[in-house]
Amino acid sequence: MKLLCIDVGGTSVKHSIIESGLNICEKGIYNPDSENLDSYVESLGQLCDRYIGSVDGVAFSMPGIVDPKSGYFYTGGAYDRFIHEISLKDLLEKRIGKPISVENDAKAAGYAELGYGALKDVKDGIVITLGHAVGGCLIYNHEVVHGRHFSAGELSFINTDYHYADFETSLGYRCGADCLRKRVQEKLGSDIEYKGYEIFAMANDGNEKVLEALKEFVYELCVQLYNLQIVFDPELIALGGGISAQKLLYELIDECFLEMKGRMRFFVRKPQIVPCAFGNDANMIGAYHSFCLLHKDEEFKEKRGKASIIKKVRIKDDPDMKGYI
């Protein structure tokens, strides 16, 4: 199968052509018009027009709480002002003219690891993406968990303070890029908008103030990783996002868990934590895997439906079965 895979971010769109065997043929970045819903759908349609004649379908990874089977978006993440309680899949499919799939971005990252990466041979696991906020995907019995309201794994919304709850006490903020940057700025007395890789570079170079800020950030992260280990008991937790490639991150995680174990009277176990396998391509690869699973399931249902019809016709035509229909 050959698909156009599109990863919709907060401001730009990454896209690639992915073939069977996970062969990535082409990559690009596109800036859609996000003024309103109509212009947004048309803009994504124009991107698809470039490739639609050579692909079997289009697989989307997008922010928001979405039912991937119906394509109904309850929220739209960064695009919530116009993607809210609508069936975006129907609109896109009508404009594009090919089969499509839509999946939440963090769950797409989970599908990538489940299908081809760190969780390929794992029955129960968690994928966590560390970026502007914190994305999550629960894997149970080797399947992505969406939940009754399709919000399973929405880790950003976890509150971290039992005294008070607002945006700045949410896990998405406390363990997101903005909070890490703010910690570093406060330690350095600076207003420079540091990138994640710059923060880790300063820490690796021995900047004690930056390292102190980074340790505080990682400790908060570890508390939540431990909580997830207690609640879900996964075999493995895979970390994604830009900073997940930093070796220092895992060294600090080990230090923090050792410190936690020394402080706590009861300590169940340290979760096994590894980096995700696919970096910036994860959401596109996961969208590909999600499309294949979704359309394979639809094909199976269609075949099963046809078989059922044939069976009923045969029973109806059988004189020995009269009165049983």
KELUMBA-565711 format. One line per 3 residues: their letters; for each residue x, y, z of C-alpha. Coordinates in Angstrom, 3 decimals. Example, Ala and Ser with C-alpha at 12.3 -4.5 7.8 and 13.67 -1.06 7.14 Angstrom:
BEGIN
AS = 12.300/-4.500/7.800; 13.670/-1.060/7.140
***
This chain:
BEGIN
MKL = 0.000/0.000/0.000; 1.208/3.487/-0.868; -0.089/6.396/1.201
LCI = 0.328/10.129/1.549; 0.919/10.571/5.291; 0.287/13.983/6.826
DVG = 1.292/15.098/10.328; -0.607/18.266/11.240; 1.277/20.349/13.799
GTS = 0.390/23.597/15.519; 1.649/25.816/12.683; 2.979/23.618/9.888
VKH = 2.262/20.265/8.264; 4.841/17.544/7.625; 4.059/15.086/4.870
SII = 5.632/12.050/3.262; 4.893/9.229/0.852; 5.181/5.878/2.617
ESG = 5.032/2.515/0.853; 4.692/-1.042/2.125; 7.806/-2.092/3.996
LNI = 7.936/1.376/5.573; 9.787/2.831/2.613; 9.614/6.634/2.941
CEK = 9.897/7.984/-0.597; 9.464/11.711/-0.191; 9.203/14.311/2.590
GIY = 8.097/17.894/2.763; 6.740/20.706/4.952; 3.610/22.685/4.110
NPD = 1.961/25.710/5.721; -1.825/25.400/5.391; -4.281/28.281/5.480
SEN = -5.875/28.031/8.930; -8.062/31.140/8.876; -11.283/29.107/9.059
LDS = -12.586/25.582/8.464; -13.318/25.993/4.742; -9.926/27.473/3.917
YVE = -8.210/24.852/6.069; -9.889/21.903/4.337; -9.252/23.430/0.924
SLG = -5.612/24.081/1.789; -5.060/20.474/2.881; -6.909/19.376/-0.260
QLC = -4.501/21.346/-2.427; -1.568/19.590/-0.748; -3.169/16.215/-1.451
DRY = -3.838/17.181/-5.093; -0.084/17.047/-5.739; 0.120/13.331/-4.939
IGS = -3.392/11.906/-5.111; -2.972/10.237/-8.502; -0.106/8.078/-7.255
VDG = -1.356/6.966/-3.794; -4.034/4.624/-2.463; -5.189/6.989/0.250
VAF = -4.264/9.692/2.752; -3.431/9.092/6.433; -3.671/12.055/8.822
SMP = -2.153/12.552/12.271; -3.844/15.523/13.930; -4.208/17.193/17.343
GIV = -7.463/16.809/19.200; -9.800/14.198/20.644; -11.086/12.140/17.733
DPK = -13.026/8.965/17.035; -10.763/7.444/14.344; -13.460/5.165/12.911
SGY = -16.085/7.838/12.300; -13.611/10.695/11.937; -15.595/12.847/14.368
FYT = -13.522/15.461/16.217; -14.726/16.377/19.692; -11.879/18.892/20.025
GGA = -9.252/20.103/17.582; -6.248/20.966/19.737; -4.507/24.014/18.283
YDR = -7.357/24.314/15.732; -10.200/24.056/18.238; -11.599/27.421/17.215
FIH = -13.024/25.801/14.057; -12.417/22.055/14.495; -14.846/21.288/17.296
EIS = -17.607/18.665/17.333; -17.508/18.054/13.572; -16.858/15.078/11.297
LKD = -13.676/16.370/9.720; -13.026/13.042/8.004; -16.167/13.423/5.873
LLE = -15.162/16.937/4.806; -11.622/15.895/3.907; -12.694/12.716/2.128
KRI = -15.199/14.652/0.022; -12.535/17.208/-0.946; -9.713/14.726/-1.527
GKP = -11.665/11.991/-3.289; -9.718/9.068/-1.838; -10.014/6.926/1.307
ISV = -8.533/8.686/4.323; -7.915/8.019/7.995; -7.577/10.455/10.905
END = -5.873/9.752/14.222; -4.837/11.766/17.243; -1.171/12.754/16.977
AKA = 0.031/11.108/20.212; -1.852/7.914/19.400; -0.280/8.000/15.938
AGY = 3.129/8.043/17.637; 1.899/5.062/19.656; 0.888/3.219/16.499
AEL = 4.377/3.777/15.059; 6.040/2.212/18.096; 3.422/-0.543/18.300
GYG = 3.702/-1.486/14.656; 7.400/-1.117/13.965; 9.323/0.368/16.895
ALK = 10.065/0.071/20.604; 6.719/-1.582/21.466; 6.569/-3.998/18.537
DVK = 7.017/-7.032/20.799; 5.399/-5.513/23.915; 1.923/-6.473/25.117
DGI = 1.282/-3.533/27.477; 3.122/-0.219/27.193; 2.891/3.557/27.113
VIT = 4.199/6.066/24.587; 4.750/9.604/25.913; 5.672/12.522/23.668
LGH = 7.447/15.460/25.303; 7.011/18.639/23.328; 5.068/21.867/23.711
AVG = 2.723/19.757/25.865; 2.680/16.074/26.871; 1.029/13.524/24.609
GCL = 0.272/9.957/25.596; -0.834/6.647/24.164; -1.737/3.551/26.166
IYN = -1.087/0.135/24.630; -3.059/-2.748/26.165; -2.919/-6.310/24.868
HEV = -0.965/-4.989/21.863; -3.710/-2.549/20.866; -4.011/1.228/21.152
VHG = -6.506/2.214/23.863; -8.835/5.047/22.811; -11.241/4.916/25.761
RHF = -14.987/5.375/25.969; -14.703/9.088/25.122; -11.545/8.756/22.959
SAG = -9.451/10.652/25.513; -7.435/7.786/27.023; -3.799/8.841/27.315
ELS = -4.468/12.605/27.220; -1.726/13.113/29.796; -1.539/16.881/29.367
FIN = -4.831/17.208/31.263; -3.601/15.455/34.410; -3.532/17.865/37.359
TDY = -0.322/17.820/39.414; -1.388/19.917/42.417; -4.002/18.784/44.926
HYA = -4.296/22.328/46.362; -5.421/24.004/43.166; -6.112/23.238/39.502
DFE = -5.467/25.491/36.516; -3.437/25.419/33.316; -0.109/25.922/35.088
TSL = -0.717/22.912/37.344; -1.473/20.613/34.395; 1.036/17.967/33.403
GYR = 1.057/19.374/29.882; 2.487/22.623/31.224; 4.647/21.325/34.089
CGA = 6.436/18.846/31.813; 6.143/20.820/28.589; 8.742/22.836/26.706
DCL = 7.537/26.242/27.935; 7.911/25.289/31.598; 11.380/23.833/31.038
RKR = 12.430/27.051/29.302; 10.933/29.158/32.111; 12.841/27.180/34.749
VQE = 16.104/27.750/32.885; 15.369/31.455/32.384; 14.697/31.887/36.101
KLG = 17.932/30.125/37.088; 19.989/32.183/34.618; 18.150/35.477/35.098
SDI = 17.599/35.561/31.342; 14.702/36.147/28.955; 16.284/34.248/26.033
EYK = 13.859/31.817/24.365; 16.076/28.737/24.612; 15.329/25.680/22.492
GYE = 15.371/22.229/24.063; 18.626/21.206/22.386; 20.265/24.455/23.575
IFA = 19.247/23.724/27.162; 20.725/20.230/27.011; 23.882/21.567/25.348
MAN = 24.417/24.008/28.230; 23.779/21.231/30.761; 26.202/18.885/28.974
DGN = 28.800/21.673/29.021; 28.564/21.776/32.813; 26.343/24.810/33.420
EKV = 25.280/24.095/37.007; 22.276/26.423/37.009; 20.873/24.873/33.830
LEA = 21.538/21.399/35.187; 19.678/22.315/38.382; 16.670/23.499/36.377
LKE = 16.774/20.355/34.251; 16.880/18.097/37.323; 13.810/19.831/38.788
FVY = 11.981/19.362/35.490; 12.959/15.677/35.212; 11.991/14.987/38.828
ELC = 8.441/16.186/38.174; 8.352/14.022/35.067; 9.552/10.991/37.029
VQL = 6.841/11.391/39.664; 4.234/11.098/36.909; 6.064/8.214/35.197
YNL = 6.006/6.404/38.536; 2.285/7.110/38.952; 1.610/5.714/35.476
QIV = 3.653/2.632/36.336; 1.511/2.094/39.454; -1.817/2.616/37.682
FDP = -1.156/0.743/34.435; 1.872/-1.503/35.165; 3.297/-1.408/31.618
ELI = 6.208/-3.524/30.438; 7.798/-0.485/28.814; 7.438/3.280/28.566
ALG = 8.776/4.851/25.362; 9.562/8.579/25.314; 9.252/10.646/22.140
GGI = 9.610/14.306/21.231; 12.718/16.389/20.612; 14.364/16.003/24.018
SAQ = 13.837/12.219/24.055; 16.970/11.820/21.937; 19.154/13.327/24.697
KLL = 21.258/10.764/26.573; 21.392/13.097/29.587; 17.607/12.862/29.967
YEL = 17.792/9.136/30.747; 20.749/9.594/33.089; 18.753/12.159/35.077
IDE = 15.686/9.895/35.052; 17.758/7.094/36.608; 19.100/9.510/39.247
CFL = 15.632/10.778/40.113; 14.159/7.299/40.497; 17.047/6.297/42.740
EMK = 16.361/9.374/44.876; 12.630/8.623/44.980; 13.275/5.040/46.045
GRM = 15.456/6.257/48.922; 12.763/8.653/50.156; 9.680/6.463/49.871
RFF = 8.727/3.819/52.396; 7.064/1.745/49.666; 8.425/1.709/46.127
VRK = 6.826/-0.706/43.662; 9.258/-0.639/40.765; 11.063/1.700/38.422
PQI = 9.462/1.651/34.987; 11.606/0.522/32.091; 12.054/3.636/29.962
VPC = 13.440/3.778/26.417; 13.482/6.341/23.597; 10.992/6.047/20.751
AFG = 12.392/4.721/17.504; 11.260/7.167/14.832; 11.912/10.750/15.939
NDA = 10.188/13.370/13.812; 8.734/10.745/11.450; 6.799/8.944/14.209
NMI = 3.399/10.546/13.624; 3.500/9.975/9.864; 4.584/6.349/10.297
GAY = 1.888/5.850/12.931; -0.732/7.415/10.663; 0.312/4.917/7.980
HSF = -0.085/1.979/10.385; -3.434/3.287/11.657; -4.769/3.615/8.084
CLL = -3.732/0.049/7.254; -5.398/-1.347/10.380; -8.580/0.689/9.906
HKD = -9.108/-0.193/6.265; -8.173/-3.821/6.818; -10.895/-3.953/9.490
EEF = -13.420/-2.282/7.147; -12.517/-4.734/4.363; -13.023/-7.638/6.774
KEK = -16.428/-6.302/7.853; -17.458/-5.813/4.224; -16.465/-9.380/3.342
RGK = -18.218/-10.720/6.441; -21.343/-8.758/5.531; -21.380/-10.172/2.002
ASI = -20.883/-13.693/3.340; -23.815/-13.183/5.705; -26.057/-12.048/2.843
IKK = -25.074/-15.065/0.743; -25.738/-17.364/3.682; -29.205/-15.881/4.249
VRI = -30.115/-16.221/0.573; -29.048/-19.846/0.574; -31.025/-20.570/3.739
KDD = -34.080/-18.841/2.349; -33.930/-20.889/-0.849; -33.577/-24.150/1.079
PDM = -37.068/-25.748/1.423; -35.939/-27.613/4.546; -35.302/-24.306/6.346
KGY = -38.794/-22.782/5.890; -40.115/-21.423/9.152; -36.622/-20.724/10.528
I = -36.134/-17.386/8.807
***
